[in-house]
Amino acid sequence: MTAVLEQIRDQQRIQLDRQAEAIALQREQMNIVMKQHERAEKLQARAEAIQDRSAELMARSRKVIGFVLPVIVLIVVVLLVYVAWMILRRW
């Protein structure tokens, strides 16, 4: 009877040791998952910041083009008028 009880006790200890190992592995896996989640959040935040900066640059470039393009068109028109005047003046 004592041998059976000792064998049960030993098996329970082995089972508890295995459960402790399994729990330790689960904790390690959970830590890995948490670290990956934190990295993903950081990457997402960086991506959002880059998108915000990109949107600001696009808005600025639209404003600049809205100002520069008419100036360039005006310069081209003035030059065309000047060249036409120079050609017609010789005739």
GIVENSUL-V800691 format. One record per residue. RES is the residue in three letters. PHI is phi as a letter, one per 40 degrees, with the letter a starting at -180 (999 if undefined). NEAR is the number of other C-alpha atoms within 8 Angstrom. Layout:
BEGIN
RES,PHI,NEAR / RES,PHI,NEAR
END
This chain:
BEGIN
MET,999,4 / THR,c,5 / ALA,c,6 / VAL,c,7 / LEU,c,8 / GLU,c,8 / GLN,c,8 / ILE,c,8 / ARG,c,8 / ASP,c,8 / GLN,c,8 / GLN,c,8 / ARG,c,8 / ILE,c,8 / GLN,c,8 / LEU,c,8 / ASP,c,8 / ARG,c,8 / GLN,c,8 / ALA,c,8 / GLU,c,8 / ALA,c,8 / ILE,c,8 / ALA,c,8 / LEU,c,8 / GLN,c,8 / ARG,c,8 / GLU,c,8 / GLN,c,8 / MET,c,8 / ASN,c,8 / ILE,c,8 / VAL,c,8 / MET,c,8 / LYS,c,8 / GLN,c,8 / HIS,c,8 / GLU,c,8 / ARG,c,8 / ALA,c,8 / GLU,c,8 / LYS,c,8 / LEU,c,8 / GLN,c,8 / ALA,c,8 / ARG,c,8 / ALA,c,8 / GLU,c,8 / ALA,c,8 / ILE,c,8 / GLN,c,8 / ASP,c,8 / ARG,c,8 / SER,c,8 / ALA,c,8 / GLU,c,8 / LEU,c,8 / MET,c,8 / ALA,c,8 / ARG,c,8 / SER,c,8 / ARG,c,8 / LYS,c,8 / VAL,c,8 / ILE,c,8 / GLY,c,8 / PHE,c,8 / VAL,c,8 / LEU,d,8 / PRO,c,8 / VAL,c,8 / ILE,c,8 / VAL,c,8 / LEU,c,8 / ILE,c,8 / VAL,c,8 / VAL,c,8 / VAL,c,8 / LEU,c,8 / LEU,c,8 / VAL,c,8 / TYR,c,8 / VAL,c,8 / ALA,c,8 / TRP,c,8 / MET,c,8 / ILE,c,8 / LEU,c,7 / ARG,c,6 / ARG,c,5 / TRP,c,4
END
